[in-house]
Amino acid sequence: MIGTLLAFTTAMVASLALVMPIRQLALRVGMVDRPGPRKIHLQPIPLLGGLAIYSGVLLGMVVSFGSQAFTQILGILAGATLVILVGTLDDRGLLHHQIKLFVGMPIAGLILLASGIHAQIFATFLPGRIGTLADAAFTVFWVTGVTASFSIFDYMDGLCAGVAAIAALFFAVLATASGQVLVSTLAAAVMGAALGFLCWNFNPAKIFMGDGGAMFLGFLMATLSLKLRMNGTPHIVDWIVPVLVLGVAIFDMAMVSISRSRRGLLPFATPGKDHTAHRLANLGLGTRLAVIAMYGLGLGFGFLALLVSHLGSAPAVWAAAATVCAGLLAVAALEKAPYERQKPKPNAAT
């Protein structure tokens, strides 16, 4: 518990203190996000805020871990460093967005595999090498998917950092209850760094985390979900719970993908102001209340995850099925909300 609190405090203080120097650096090198048709802000906003989050998490881990689980910690840091580098290069306009999706994120997943962090799903019912290979493939897919979901989730002031902090809180609680020191400490560091950054990023934001920061948080969320294992729970519950903890980002990505596909748009190639929070804001909530509503949704998913963690296999599956049905109904309702309509590209799917 002391290590967890130390990681949280160190990460939060470091992130909070480093934002302003990093903001000045971003202005000096011209790393700013300029206003545009699909942007909400009206003035250029410095990027590179993800470096403050990265530094906070790194310092939180350094002061909290000795030589414990050195290989896995090194793998986590290596993958995290890769994604923030790739995302920052993308922010600078030096990489095509497909490079980060089809190269950077999968390689980060492979790094986790090499460090011994992997899914444990198929090996429980598929014999030998087949189950191992299936789990390895799913690990790379999961890391890529969750990282990508957070990459497109940073579209409103304070949204990505706040939702990540809430998810990290529930990962820390669940891991602490199960005695998973590495997971609880890493989650606490992520929560602290995200909250420290949020002080400067909530509307009106003074700095953005950039794609590097969003990808960094997404990668760590994927890592925490892969590492979380609860004591005495059925195997299927071990996987339903982390999916619920990440429910907000997963729901937003699913909503956007379904909505854009129905309109003949490529979900990840046609950005626009049609995400969940955009629609909530257009319904009259405005930017701040829409983001706070997303925080509330994150808390709801987190408490549902805590409840499911105490259920047996059958009730947990029913709860998950009910959540999926509720999510689809929410997508149908949100599709009727006002949003900015994009035009299909000539080569877009029809």
Secondary structure, DSSP 8 states (H G I E B T S, - for coil): -HHHHHHHHHHHHHHHHHHHHHHHHHHHHT-EE---TT---SS-EE--HHHHHHHHHHHHHHHH-SSTTHHHHHHHHHHHHHHHHHHHHHHTT-S-HHHIIIIIHHHHHHHHHHTT----SGGGTS-HHHHHHHHHHHHHHHHHHHHHHHHTT--STTHHHHHHHHHHHHHHHHHHHTT-HHHHHHHHHHHHHHHHHHHHHSSS-S---HHHHHHHHHHHHHHHHHH---TT--HHHHHHHHHHHTHHHHHHHHHHHHHHHHTT--TTTS--S-SHHHHHIIIIIHHHHHHHHHHHHHHHHHHHHHHHTTS-HHHHHHHHHHHHHHHHHHHHHHTTS--------TTS--
